[in-house]
């Protein structure tokens, strides 16, 4: 039906990896449910914030993240502007 993963990338920081939902199951809230479960589990793993990246050709994913409290980032860690096709989000979970 779908899946999502997280990996630790720094002290208290996790990176969301590979959210996917089977095409036949899209539009039923499964992506939202998977992300909610991931955020909850990340907290139990000692993570306090999460980051993720997506692309401009995935407007449904962008809408999901924006509607669930993720903050869109416009610069990288060195404050350099991100390319418009590279969309990055962060969220404090603890």
Rosetta blueprint (number, residue, H / E / L):
1 X L
2 X E
3 X E
4 X E
5 X E
6 X E
7 X E
8 X E
9 X E
10 X E
11 X L
12 X L
13 X E
14 X E
15 X E
16 X E
17 X E
18 X E
19 X E
20 X E
21 X E
22 X L
23 X H
24 X H
25 X H
26 X L
27 X L
28 X L
29 X L
30 X H
31 X H
32 X H
33 X H
34 X H
35 X H
36 X H
37 X H
38 X H
39 X H
40 X H
41 X H
42 X H
43 X H
44 X H
45 X L
46 X L
47 X L
48 X L
49 X E
50 X E
51 X E
52 X E
53 X E
54 X E
55 X E
56 X L
57 X L
58 X L
59 X H
60 X H
61 X H
62 X H
63 X H
64 X H
65 X H
66 X H
67 X H
68 X L
69 X L
70 X L
71 X E
72 X E
73 X E
74 X L
75 X E
76 X L
77 X L
78 X L
79 X L
80 X L
81 X E
82 X L
83 X L
84 X L
85 X L
86 X E
87 X E
88 X E
89 X E
90 X E
91 X E
92 X E
93 X L
94 X L
